Amino acid sequence: MPESKITKQAIAQGFKTLLLKKDFSKISVSDIAGQCGLNRQTFYYHFQDKYELLNWIYYQEAVIPTIDGVTFENWNEHLLSLFKIMKADEAFYIRTIRSEEVYLQGYLQNLTTTVFLQAIEDLDSEHHLDAKDKEFYARFYAYGVSGCIISWIYEGMKSTPEQLAEQLEKLVEDTEKIAYRKYREQVSR
C-alpha cells in the first residue's frame, strides 16, 4: 500500500477517534493532526480541510466497497451492503450526521442520483424519455432515498440494514409496477 494512503488512513482513524469525544463542528485540523502525532502541514498535504477528509472517509469506506457493479437488477444488494457498512460504524455516521446533516445528505444525493440516472438509462432502452425527464426522475428518487438514509442514521439506526433495504426495494418495485401499468394504458389508447 502506498505511503500516502497509509498516512490518509492514519489521519482518518485519528479523526474518527476524536469524533467519539467531540462534535464535528468543534474539531480543528490541529486537533486531528495532534491526535495522529503529525503536524498540520502533513494534514494539509493530504487534505484541504476536515470536509475533504470526511468526504474521503465516506468514499473509501462506504462508496468504493458498494458502488462497483451496480445495475438495476442488483442495486438493492449494493444498498444493503452500504447500510451494513454504515451500521458497523454506527457511532461515526451518527456523529457526523448530527453535526453535518446537510453535508452527508448532499453527498448521498449526488451518489444516488448517479445510480438512479444509470438505472433509468438502462430501463429506457427505447429512448421514450428525454434527458431532462431522466435527470428529474433520478434526482427525485435520489432525494427520497437519501432522505430515508439520513432519517435512519439520525434516529439512531433503530431498524436493521435489512429492514431499511427491504422497504426501499418494495418502494421501487411498487413504483415500477405502477409505471408499467400506466405505460401500458398509454400504449393501448
HELIX and SHEET records of a PDB file:
HELIX    1   1 GLU A    3  LEU A   19  1                                  17    
HELIX    2   2 PHE A   24  LYS A   26  5                                   3    
HELIX    3   3 VAL A   29  CYS A   36  1                                   8    
HELIX    4   4 ARG A   40  HIS A   46  1                                   7    
HELIX    5   5 LYS A   50  TYR A   58  1                                   9    
HELIX    6   6 TYR A   59  VAL A   63  3                                   5    
HELIX    7   7 ILE A   64  ILE A   67  1                                   4    
HELIX    8   8 TRP A   75  ALA A   88  1                                  14    
HELIX    9   9 GLU A   90  SER A   99  1                                  10    
HELIX   10  10 GLU A  101  LEU A  123  1                                  23    
HELIX   11  11 ALA A  131  TYR A  154  1                                  24    
HELIX   12  12 PRO A  161  VAL A  187  1                                  27    
END                                                                             
